[in-house]
Amino acid sequence: MKKLLFVLAIIAGTAFTASAQSSSTGHFSIGFDGGFPVGSSSDVYSVVLGGNLKYEQPIASATYFTVSAGYSSLKVKDVFGGGSLGYVPLKAGIKYYFNGAGFYGEGQLGAAISTESGGGTAFAYSPGIGYTIDGGFDLGVRYEGWSKNGTFSQIGFRVGYNF
């Protein structure tokens, strides 16, 4: 896990150095995250709710380096005792706007850190697509997987506001 975080830090440094040549500035967005577990994950969990803060820094024409941090709560089905489990996803990736329009594709890698005692950390990956609306709203959908002794999978969505 330390190697993954080190690699993400190197990528971030490279992206910010490369963006020094760009005339555009980066921006933050805050968003609501939701998701529906898929595959065997849907046997145990019913829904994922949370929020996140994302930063996007331009590194080339229509291409942005992204970093995000947030909180996700996985609702355990009542059959398994109910309740919820908390995770802090930390991810970095690349976002590309197609033809300079609002449509984009994004891929992120990182870690999902459990807030439960002894819960550990999972490798997180999330490819997705979305659309940025004039006025700053961002709508996205993604597949997200967290791998550690098996994989938790979800179809996630994000509604965000850029500032």
C-alpha positions in Angstrom: 0.0 0.0 0.0 2.9 2.4 0.8 4.2 1.8 -2.7 0.8 2.6 -4.3 0.6 5.9 -2.3 4.2 6.7 -3.3 3.4 6.1 -7.0 0.3 8.3 -6.7 2.5 11.1 -5.1 5.0 10.9 -8.0 2.1 11.0 -10.6 0.6 14.0 -8.8 4.0 15.8 -8.7 4.6 15.1 -12.4 1.1 16.3 -13.3 1.4 19.6 -11.4 4.9 20.2 -12.9 3.6 19.6 -16.4 0.6 21.9 -15.8 2.9 24.8 -15.0 3.1 25.3 -18.8 -0.7 25.5 -19.0 -2.6 28.8 -18.9 -5.7 27.2 -17.4 -6.0 26.9 -13.7 -7.3 24.0 -11.7 -10.5 23.9 -9.8 -12.2 22.1 -6.9 -15.6 20.4 -6.8 -17.7 19.0 -4.0 -20.1 16.2 -4.6 -22.6 13.7 -3.4 -21.8 10.1 -4.2 -24.2 7.2 -4.3 -24.0 3.6 -5.5 -25.6 0.3 -5.9 -23.6 -2.8 -5.0 -23.3 -5.3 -7.9 -22.4 -9.0 -8.1 -21.8 -10.8 -4.8 -21.5 -7.4 -3.0 -25.3 -6.9 -3.5 -25.9 -10.0 -1.4 -24.6 -8.2 1.7 -24.9 -4.5 1.0 -28.0 -2.5 -0.2 -26.7 0.9 -1.0 -23.6 3.2 -0.8 -24.0 6.9 0.2 -21.3 9.5 0.8 -19.6 12.6 -0.4 -16.3 13.8 -1.7 -14.0 16.7 -2.6 -12.2 16.6 -5.9 -9.4 18.7 -7.4 -8.8 18.8 -11.2 -5.6 20.3 -12.7 -5.1 20.7 -16.4 -2.1 18.8 -17.8 -2.8 19.0 -21.5 -5.5 20.1 -23.9 -8.8 18.6 -22.7 -6.9 16.4 -20.1 -6.9 16.9 -16.4 -5.1 15.2 -13.5 -7.6 14.5 -10.7 -7.3 13.7 -7.0 -10.3 13.0 -4.7 -11.0 12.2 -1.1 -14.3 11.5 0.5 -16.4 9.3 2.8 -18.6 6.3 1.8 -21.1 4.5 4.0 -22.0 1.0 3.0 -25.5 0.0 4.3 -25.5 -3.6 5.4 -28.7 -5.5 4.7 -31.0 -6.2 7.7 -30.6 -10.0 7.1 -27.0 -9.6 8.2 -27.7 -7.4 11.2 -28.1 -4.0 9.5 -25.9 -1.1 10.3 -23.2 0.3 8.0 -19.5 0.3 7.4 -17.5 3.4 6.7 -14.7 3.9 4.2 -12.5 6.9 3.1 -11.7 6.5 -0.6 -8.5 8.4 -1.7 -8.0 8.3 -5.5 -6.0 9.9 -8.3 -6.5 9.7 -12.0 -6.9 11.3 -15.4 -10.1 12.9 -16.9 -10.3 13.5 -20.6 -13.0 15.7 -22.3 -14.0 14.4 -25.7 -13.8 17.0 -28.5 -13.6 19.8 -25.9 -17.3 19.3 -25.1 -18.9 18.5 -21.7 -18.6 14.7 -22.1 -15.7 13.1 -20.5 -14.1 9.8 -19.6 -12.2 9.3 -16.3 -10.2 6.6 -14.6 -8.9 6.7 -11.1 -6.8 4.5 -8.8 -6.1 4.6 -5.1 -7.1 3.2 -1.8 -10.3 2.7 0.2 -9.4 2.9 3.9 -11.9 1.3 6.4 -12.9 3.4 9.4 -13.6 0.2 11.3 -11.1 -1.1 13.8 -9.0 -3.8 11.9 -10.8 -3.1 8.7 -7.6 -2.4 6.7 -7.2 -0.8 3.3 -8.3 -2.0 -0.1 -7.0 -1.2 -3.6 -9.6 1.1 -5.4 -10.2 1.5 -9.1 -13.0 3.4 -10.9 -13.4 3.9 -14.6 -16.3 6.1 -15.5 -18.0 8.6 -17.8 -19.8 11.9 -17.2 -20.9 15.3 -18.4 -20.0 18.8 -17.1 -22.9 21.2 -17.5 -22.3 25.0 -18.1 -22.7 26.7 -14.7 -20.4 24.2 -12.9 -22.6 21.0 -12.3 -20.9 17.7 -12.9 -22.8 14.4 -13.4 -21.0 11.1 -13.6 -21.5 7.4 -13.5 -18.7 4.8 -12.8 -17.9 1.2 -12.0 -15.9 1.1 -8.8 -14.1 -1.9 -7.3 -12.3 -2.2 -3.9 -10.0 -5.3 -3.8 -8.8 -6.9 -0.6 -9.4 -10.6 0.0 -12.1 -10.4 -2.6 -13.7 -7.4 -4.4 -16.5 -5.1 -3.3 -18.1 -3.8 -6.6 -20.6 -1.0 -7.2 -22.2 1.1 -10.0 -21.7 4.6 -8.6 -22.8 8.0 -9.5 -21.7 11.5 -8.5 -23.5 14.8 -8.6 -21.0 17.6 -8.1 -20.5 21.3 -8.2 -17.3 22.9 -9.6 -15.9 26.0 -8.0 
